[in-house]
Amino acid sequence: MSDITTFLSAWAQAERSRDTHFLAERLTDDFIGVGPLGFTLPKAAWLARHTGDDLRYDTFDLSEIEIRRRPAMAVVTARQDAAGTFAGHPLPRTLRNSFVLVEDDQGWRLANLHMSFVAGTPGAPPLPTNPTTK
């Protein structure tokens, strides 16, 4: 297992268990998270998601991990499968995530995360229809 996959596994566990201590250390100070609806959250707001009762994960896993590594950075795409709620509403079950990781003397840190719906999965918008087909 590479150090990047180890980091991603630890990050997923921190999200699932609401470990704001780990997240505070492993997100860069200028971290930006982009949610599946296009909203952006800086580091403080990302951490705040876990301090109230609104966000709850029952499961949270990453798969289909593809890593593109460069000196001191990596771009990763992965499938996120999670079950949970936000403010009592079900979360989308499947997302495609793009991560930008940077490496410093402390190891890997997450600088940017962009989440996208996977069309046709529970919680995602419906697949668009082609008006020329019936």
C-alpha positions in Angstrom: 0.0 0.0 0.0 1.5 3.4 -1.0 1.8 6.3 1.4 -0.9 8.1 -0.6 -3.4 5.2 -0.2 -2.6 5.0 3.5 -3.3 8.8 3.7 -6.6 8.4 1.9 -7.7 5.5 4.1 -6.9 7.6 7.2 -8.7 10.6 5.7 -11.8 8.4 4.9 -11.8 7.0 8.5 -11.5 10.6 9.9 -14.5 11.7 7.8 -16.5 8.6 9.0 -15.6 9.0 12.6 -15.7 12.9 12.8 -12.0 13.1 13.7 -11.6 16.9 13.5 -8.1 16.6 15.1 -6.8 14.5 12.2 -8.6 16.6 9.6 -7.3 19.9 11.1 -3.7 18.6 10.9 -4.0 17.0 7.4 -5.9 19.7 5.5 -3.8 22.6 4.3 -4.5 26.0 5.7 -5.8 27.1 2.3 -7.9 23.9 1.8 -11.0 24.3 -0.3 -13.7 21.6 -0.6 -16.1 21.7 -3.5 -19.4 19.8 -2.8 -21.4 18.0 -5.5 -23.8 21.0 -5.8 -20.9 23.4 -6.5 -20.7 25.0 -3.0 -17.2 25.7 -1.6 -16.0 25.2 2.0 -12.7 26.6 3.3 -10.9 24.6 6.0 -12.8 26.0 9.0 -16.2 25.3 7.4 -15.1 21.8 6.4 -14.2 21.1 10.0 -17.4 22.7 11.3 -19.4 20.1 9.3 -18.4 17.6 12.0 -18.9 19.7 15.1 -22.7 19.8 15.1 -25.3 17.1 14.6 -26.2 17.9 11.0 -23.7 15.6 9.2 -23.6 11.9 10.1 -21.9 9.1 8.2 -22.9 5.5 8.7 -20.4 4.3 6.2 -17.7 6.1 4.2 -15.3 4.3 1.8 -13.1 5.0 -1.1 -12.5 2.7 -4.1 -11.4 2.9 -7.7 -8.4 5.0 -6.6 -6.2 6.4 -9.4 -3.1 8.3 -8.5 -1.1 10.7 -10.6 2.0 11.5 -8.6 4.4 14.4 -9.3 7.2 15.8 -7.1 5.7 16.9 -3.8 2.1 16.6 -5.1 -0.4 14.1 -6.4 -3.8 14.3 -8.1 -6.1 11.4 -7.2 -9.5 10.4 -8.4 -11.6 8.0 -6.4 -15.1 6.7 -6.0 -16.7 7.6 -2.6 -19.4 5.3 -1.3 -21.1 6.6 1.8 -24.4 6.3 3.7 -25.4 9.0 6.0 -27.5 12.1 6.5 -27.2 15.9 6.5 -29.8 17.8 8.5 -31.9 14.6 8.4 -31.7 14.3 4.6 -30.0 11.3 3.0 -26.6 12.0 1.4 -25.8 10.9 -2.1 -24.6 7.3 -1.9 -21.9 7.6 -4.6 -19.6 10.5 -5.6 -16.6 10.8 -7.8 -13.9 12.7 -5.9 -10.8 14.5 -7.2 -8.1 15.2 -4.6 -5.1 17.5 -4.8 -2.5 16.3 -2.3 0.7 18.1 -1.4 3.6 16.6 0.4 5.6 18.5 3.0 7.9 17.5 5.9 4.8 16.3 7.8 3.7 13.9 5.0 0.7 14.2 2.7 -1.9 16.9 3.2 -5.1 17.6 1.4 -5.2 21.0 -0.4 -8.3 20.6 -2.6 -11.2 18.2 -2.9 -13.9 18.3 -5.6 -16.9 16.0 -5.3 -19.2 15.2 -8.2 -22.4 13.2 -8.5 -22.3 9.9 -10.4 -25.3 9.9 -12.7 -27.8 7.2 -12.1 -26.8 6.4 -8.5 -29.0 6.9 -5.4 -29.2 10.6 -4.4 -27.8 11.9 -7.7 -29.8 13.9 -10.2 -31.5 11.8 -12.8 -29.7 11.0 -16.1 -30.5 13.6 -18.7 -32.8 12.5 -21.5 -32.2 13.0 -25.2 -35.2 14.8 -26.6 -34.7 13.1 -30.0 -35.2 9.6 -28.6 -38.3 8.1 -27.1 
